[in-house]
Amino acid sequence: MNNDHIDTEGFRANVGIILSNDEGKVMLAGRVGSKGWQFPQGGMLHGESAEKAMYRELHEEVGLLETDVAVLGATDDWIRYRLPDRFVRRDSEPLCIGQKQRWFLLRLLGSDSQLRFDCSETPEFDRWRWVDFWRPVNEVIYFKRRVYALALHELGPHLYPDGMPPPPRWWPKRWRIVFEKDREKAGVAHSQTRLERFHNSQDDNSQEE
């Protein structure tokens, strides 16, 4: 039986984990048997809260316990993305067309030696590295880039209370313009809403791969 929580619109409930260190860097994990890098994430089970799912995935994917981290913040609402057609399994029931995610920003309280990838029968990752705050947006597979930008944008002030790092030069120009205008005009909460609305108005095919 599939215990994943898929809503009536076909979006699978999921949690994402942004793990940071004392230097303000974030952890990217490398997928087993792949060149791909991403944040830890995983599906929520029926009846499972987002926080409980986060701690379960944290242990299964990177070997950390609740006592190993401090929760700095979580996104206020779901952040959704659709899967490209070639990744949709049309023969599955119920049909999953994408993810709706709640994101958590954590700080590692101990040392890097606590990270491990052998806490589940089928490990997701086999390597990791600390990177600059915005770097994951450029590292993750193309159809998740907007999600990463939105999650980092909303949660970043918890890690950088005196001001987040500016958007990198390799961001699409239209992203940087919206980010800077909104940050100047109305603060982080309004900025996140405007940036999400802007991204959702763009055609997925316009993203750089």
Backbone torsions as a table, in degrees:
resi	resn	phi	psi	omega
1	MET	NA	137.8	178.5
2	ASN	-86.5	118.5	-177.9
3	ASN	-92.5	0.3	-179.8
4	ASP	-62.2	147.3	179.1
5	HIS	-95.1	105.2	178.2
6	ILE	-115.6	123.8	-175.4
7	ASP	-79.9	179.7	-174.9
8	THR	-67.6	-17.8	177.5
9	GLU	-90.6	-5.1	177.7
10	GLY	94.8	14.5	178.8
11	PHE	-98.6	129.2	-179.1
12	ARG	-85.5	127.6	178.8
13	ALA	-70.1	133.0	-168.9
14	ASN	-148.5	153.1	172.6
15	VAL	-118.4	145.1	176.3
16	GLY	-120.6	146.7	-174.4
17	ILE	-124.0	121.3	173.2
18	ILE	-107.4	108.2	-178.1
19	LEU	-99.1	125.1	-177.8
20	SER	-115.8	166.1	175.3
21	ASN	-119.9	-176.6	-175.5
22	ASP	-68.5	-14.7	-179.6
23	GLU	-91.9	1.5	-179.8
24	GLY	81.3	12.0	175.6
25	LYS	-91.4	162.5	-179.4
26	VAL	-121.8	153.7	-175.5
27	MET	-92.2	130.0	168.9
28	LEU	-108.9	139.1	179.5
29	ALA	-113.7	142.5	-179.3
30	GLY	-95.1	130.5	-177.4
31	ARG	-70.5	142.6	179.2
32	VAL	-60.9	131.2	176.7
33	GLY	67.9	19.8	-177.0
34	SER	-144.8	159.4	174.4
35	LYS	-86.0	-4.9	-173.6
36	GLY	-73.3	147.5	176.5
37	TRP	-123.0	146.0	179.0
38	GLN	-163.4	172.4	170.3
39	PHE	-79.5	151.9	171.5
40	PRO	-60.0	142.1	178.0
41	GLN	-160.6	165.2	178.1
42	GLY	-175.5	160.4	-177.0
43	GLY	-74.1	149.6	174.7
44	MET	-88.0	143.2	177.5
45	LEU	-89.0	159.1	177.0
46	HIS	-57.2	130.3	178.3
47	GLY	80.8	2.0	-177.6
48	GLU	-96.7	133.0	176.4
49	SER	-73.6	160.5	178.4
50	ALA	-61.9	-40.7	-179.2
51	GLU	-65.5	-42.8	178.8
52	LYS	-64.0	-41.6	177.9
53	ALA	-62.7	-38.5	-179.9
54	MET	-61.5	-47.8	-179.1
55	TYR	-66.1	-35.8	177.0
56	ARG	-63.9	-47.9	179.9
57	GLU	-66.1	-36.2	178.9
58	LEU	-57.3	-44.0	180.0
59	HIS	-73.6	-45.1	-177.2
60	GLU	-63.4	-38.6	-171.9
61	GLU	-93.0	-36.3	-177.9
62	VAL	-128.8	9.6	170.1
63	GLY	76.1	12.6	-177.1
64	LEU	-97.6	151.0	177.6
65	LEU	-105.2	169.3	-180.0
66	GLU	-57.0	-35.1	-178.4
67	THR	-75.8	-8.8	-178.6
68	ASP	-88.2	-7.9	-173.6
69	VAL	-137.2	160.6	169.7
70	ALA	-117.2	134.1	178.0
71	VAL	-83.2	117.5	179.9
72	LEU	-90.3	-29.1	-178.7
73	GLY	179.2	167.8	177.1
74	ALA	-144.0	150.4	178.5
75	THR	-65.6	145.9	-176.6
76	ASP	-70.6	-28.6	-174.0
77	ASP	-144.5	177.7	176.0
78	TRP	-67.7	145.0	168.4
79	ILE	-116.8	121.9	-172.5
80	ARG	-105.1	152.0	166.7
81	TYR	-147.1	148.6	176.4
82	ARG	-95.1	145.5	174.4
83	LEU	-79.2	140.4	170.5
84	PRO	-57.5	150.5	-174.7
85	ASP	-52.6	-37.3	-176.2
86	ARG	-69.1	-14.1	178.6
87	PHE	-99.3	-5.0	-179.9
88	VAL	-83.3	125.8	179.1
89	ARG	-88.3	95.4	-173.1
90	ARG	-66.6	-21.2	-178.0
91	ASP	-90.6	2.8	-178.9
92	SER	-87.6	153.2	-179.5
93	GLU	-139.2	120.8	-0.6
94	PRO	-73.6	155.9	-178.5
95	LEU	-71.1	132.2	177.4
96	CYS	-109.5	119.5	-178.7
97	ILE	-105.2	-6.0	-179.4
98	GLY	173.9	-169.1	-177.8
99	GLN	-120.5	147.2	164.6
100	LYS	-119.9	124.9	-167.3
101	GLN	-122.5	141.0	166.0
102	ARG	-106.2	128.7	-175.4
103	TRP	-107.3	142.1	178.7
104	PHE	-122.8	136.4	174.3
105	LEU	-104.3	122.0	-177.7
106	LEU	-120.5	156.5	170.6
107	ARG	-117.5	131.2	176.6
108	LEU	-71.8	125.5	-176.9
109	LEU	-89.9	-25.8	-178.2
110	GLY	-103.5	-142.8	-177.3
111	SER	-105.0	165.8	178.7
112	ASP	-60.4	-24.1	-176.6
113	SER	-64.9	-14.6	179.0
114	GLN	-75.8	-19.1	-179.1
115	LEU	-71.7	131.3	178.6
116	ARG	-152.3	156.2	-173.1
117	PHE	-120.9	16.7	-175.8
118	ASP	-112.5	28.4	-177.7
119	CYS	-96.2	7.5	174.6
120	SER	-137.5	162.1	-178.4
121	GLU	-67.8	-29.7	179.4
122	THR	-126.7	85.8	-178.5
123	PRO	-56.8	140.4	177.4
124	GLU	-84.2	-32.5	-171.0
125	PHE	-128.0	159.8	176.0
126	ASP	-135.9	6.5	-179.9
127	ARG	-163.6	165.7	179.0
128	TRP	-155.9	164.4	174.0
129	ARG	-159.2	153.3	174.8
130	TRP	-88.8	136.5	-177.6
131	VAL	-134.5	164.3	175.7
132	ASP	-61.9	155.8	-168.7
133	PHE	-51.0	-48.4	-175.0
134	TRP	-87.7	-9.1	-174.0
135	ARG	-55.3	-39.0	-177.7
136	PRO	-57.1	-26.8	-179.9
137	VAL	-61.3	-32.8	-179.1
138	ASN	-88.3	-17.7	-175.2
139	GLU	-91.1	-31.3	-173.4
140	VAL	-75.3	159.6	177.9
141	ILE	-55.2	146.3	-165.8
142	TYR	-55.5	-37.4	-173.6
143	PHE	-78.9	-2.5	175.6
144	LYS	-105.1	0.8	-173.8
145	ARG	-63.2	-41.2	179.8
146	ARG	-63.7	-39.7	178.3
147	VAL	-61.0	-45.2	-179.7
148	TYR	-63.7	-41.9	179.0
149	ALA	-62.1	-42.6	-178.8
150	LEU	-67.2	-44.2	-179.1
151	ALA	-65.2	-45.3	178.7
152	LEU	-64.8	-39.3	-179.4
153	HIS	-63.0	-44.5	-178.4
154	GLU	-71.3	-38.9	-173.3
155	LEU	-92.7	-16.7	-175.9
156	GLY	-52.8	-40.3	-179.3
157	PRO	-59.4	-23.6	176.6
158	HIS	-69.8	-28.6	179.9
159	LEU	-91.6	-31.5	-178.6
160	TYR	-125.0	74.2	-176.4
161	PRO	-63.1	-21.8	-179.8
162	ASP	-93.3	6.1	179.8
163	GLY	127.6	127.8	-179.3
164	MET	-73.7	157.4	172.8
165	PRO	-58.2	144.6	179.8
166	PRO	-65.1	154.7	176.6
167	PRO	-55.8	138.4	-177.8
168	PRO	-68.6	157.1	-177.5
169	ARG	-66.8	-23.2	-179.4
170	TRP	-82.5	-4.5	172.7
171	TRP	-64.6	148.4	171.7
172	PRO	-55.4	140.5	-176.3
173	LYS	-55.7	-39.0	-177.6
174	ARG	-64.4	-32.2	176.7
175	TRP	-67.0	-46.2	-176.8
176	ARG	-63.1	-40.6	-178.7
177	ILE	-62.2	-48.8	-179.1
178	VAL	-64.1	-43.7	-179.8
179	PHE	-57.9	-50.3	-175.4
180	GLU	-68.5	-42.3	-179.7
181	LYS	-63.0	-45.2	-178.4
182	ASP	-68.4	-37.8	-179.6
183	ARG	-64.8	-37.6	179.6
184	GLU	-72.7	-35.7	-171.5
185	LYS	-81.8	-44.6	-166.6
186	ALA	-142.7	6.7	175.6
187	GLY	89.5	177.7	-169.4
188	VAL	-65.1	-46.8	-174.3
189	ALA	-61.6	-48.7	178.9
190	HIS	-67.2	-36.7	-178.7
191	SER	-60.2	-43.6	-179.5
192	GLN	-62.3	-42.0	-178.6
193	THR	-64.5	-45.5	179.8
194	ARG	-64.3	-42.0	-178.4
195	LEU	-65.5	-40.5	178.5
196	GLU	-63.9	-43.6	179.8
197	ARG	-62.3	-40.0	179.0
198	PHE	-63.1	-48.0	-178.5
199	HIS	-62.8	-40.6	-178.0
200	ASN	-66.1	-19.3	179.9
201	SER	-84.2	-9.9	-178.6
202	GLN	-88.4	148.6	175.7
203	ASP	-74.9	134.7	-178.7
204	ASP	-56.7	-31.3	-177.2
205	ASN	-69.7	-12.0	-178.7
206	SER	-82.5	-8.0	-178.1
207	GLN	-76.6	145.0	177.3
208	GLU	-76.4	135.5	177.8
209	GLU	-94.0	NA	NA
